[in-house]
């Protein structure tokens, strides 16, 4: 299995679930993570990534971290100083229409969104609310473009789009699509030579459907237009995603693999979870499994069955631990000698 991995954690794209998969794999195989300084949850986002943001990075030595997966704004030369040159680089994308709807709820407190009554009002006159000069404005426009390190406010010319797509292709080995999450995990498993259990997951950091709002056709068009660079990224890599599947796996085998993944997931849900799956925050019994409640979204979590044996309980707990708690536990483990 491949153990050197860079994951660009694009906001609001099922990336917390992917991060859980990487945390579990790293913990099981005793790998080192490139943690933010002092165990923070982001690598000084929204600044472009720099190697010195990583706890324990030393400029003189060879890149010594196995997994880089915390939120960052991508900058390839700096990332290369932290992970070995053999690392596999991957990320996950989401349809910019759903991404924007999700961001509006989750980042409601940011400068661009706080004064807009709803997404419709924002899109009707975005420049009434959006000021690119304000530090948190990136959440409101071309967020994927921004996370990949590019200017979200750039003019959309064919040349700029072409160069941006080429640059992403040059840096990344694999771009997954969150709308096809199971297929994405099969592709990831193949690329990293991991086993099925390594890529099984329960959806993390998802919100209660009561905050989801249906979008009219005209809203959809406005969102695409407003996030045109993101749309170009998404369309292009959605196409290459399926080309990759056809080339490396084939649709028939992919269907079989997805079925196996879903079956295993259902088995684990049966073993691990109380009730039918995710529950509202107020129903989470174990506070250490409570996900961060942020913005105006209600973020769901899980309850683990009682009476499991130690080994099973540990596995189940790994699957449902929210990223902030998991990250800080792994940080403590990795830097234990430092903290004593």
Secondary structure by P-SEA (a helix, b strand, c coil): cccbbbbccccccaaaaaaaaaaaaaaaaccccccccccccccccccccccccccccccccccccccccccccccaaaaaacccccbbbbcccccaaaaaaaaaaaacccccccccccaaaaaacccccccccccccccccaaaaaaacccccccccaaaaaaaaaaaaacccbbbbccaaaaaaaaaaaaacccccccccccccccccccbbbbcaaaaaaaaaaaaaaaaaaaaaaaaaaaaaaacccaaaaaaaaaaaaaaaaaaaaaccccccccccccccccccccccccccccccccccccccaaaaaaaaaacccaaaaaaaaaaaaaccccc
